[in-house]
Amino acid sequence: MPSYHMISTTFADLHDTPQRMMAKGVIQEILDWTSAREFFFWKVRRRILESEIERKLTLANDKLNHGQMQSMLRRWFIESKGPVQNYLWDDHQAVVEWLIDEEERQCIEDNIKIIERDALIQR
């Protein structure tokens, strides 16, 4: 019996490796342990800020789904940064810095007001 336990443990360990998880598309990238804390700090901060904006968008127009709101945020980011820097959308720190910038925040708020106005007109 002990050999079966060892074989099953080894088999399970092979399925839980970062390389295998990446190959299956479960994760997007493999992190170094030394940079993991910083990575997750920026990722969580970005999610919190995006959730706040999505809440405001939902109040402005309750017919928008998550995918539509994410597309709007991405479009606004690319319009702000320019098409040459659209690769920065995948950089959590760059997006957080964009979201907390006062001028950019005002642009986002103005866009939300336009969406709210359009939703009222459509009713």
N, C-alpha and C positions, 0 to 999 in steps of 0.2 A: 503493500500500500504506500509506503513512503515514496517510492519512485514515481507513482502516479501523481502524487501531490507535487513533487518537484517538476515534473513535466508540465502539469497544468499551470503552475506558477510561472514557469518560463514562457509558456505559450501566451499567457495573459500579459506578461511584461512586454512581449514583442508587439502587442497591439496597442500599448499605451505609450509608445515612444513619440516624441515630438515629430520626428521625420514621418512616421506612419500617419499621424494625425494630419499633418500638412498635406501628404499625398492624397488623403481622403477628402480634403477640403474642409475639415473641421476647424482648423485654425488658419490664419492668414500668414503668419510668420513665426519663426522660432526666435525667442528672446534669450539674450544672455542674462544670466542671473544677476549680474552687476547692474544692468540697466533696466531691469524689470520694474522696479519701484517707480522710476521716473516715467517709464512708458505708461504704466497704469495711472499715475497721477494725472498726466495730460489727457489720457483717454476718458477717465471718469469726469474730469473737469469739463471736457468738451461735451460729454453726454448730458451733464447737468445744465449747461448753457443752452444746448440744443433743445432739451426738454422744456426749458423755460420759454423759448421762442415758439416751440410747437404748441404749448398751452395757449399762448397769445394768439397764434394762428387759428387754433380751434375755436377760441372765443370770437374771432373775427368771422370765421366761416366754418361752421361745424360739418360741412360736407367734404372737407379735405381729409384724405387719409394720410397715414404716416409716410408712404412713398412719395406722395405729391409734395408734402411739406419738406422732405429731404431734398427733393429735386429743386424746389424753390430756393432753399438755403444754398445748395451747390451753385445754382445759377447766379444768385446774388454774390456769392464769393468770387466766382469767375469774372462777373461783370466788374467787381471791385479790383481784383488783382490783375485782370487781363488774361487773355487766353494763353499767353506764354507761360504763366505761372499756375495754370490749372492743376498741375501735378501736386501742388501744395495742399490740395484738398485731402490727400491721404496722410498729411502730417498733422497730428493732433495738436501739437504746440502752435503751429502756424494758424490753425483754425481758431484756437482759443484766443490767441492774440488779436485776430481779426474780430472775433465776437465781443471782446471787451474794449476795443478801441471806441472812443466816444463818438467820433464822426461816423464810423461804420455802424455803430449801434443806432444812431439817429437815422441813417439810411434804412436800416432794417425796420425800425419803428414806422417810418414813412411808408415803406412797402406794405406793412401790415395794415396800416390805415387805408391804403388803396384797396387792398383785398377786402377789407371790411365794407368799404363803400360799394365795391362791385357786388358783394354778396347781398347788400341791401337793395341795390338796383334790380338784381335778378329775382327778388321775391315778389 
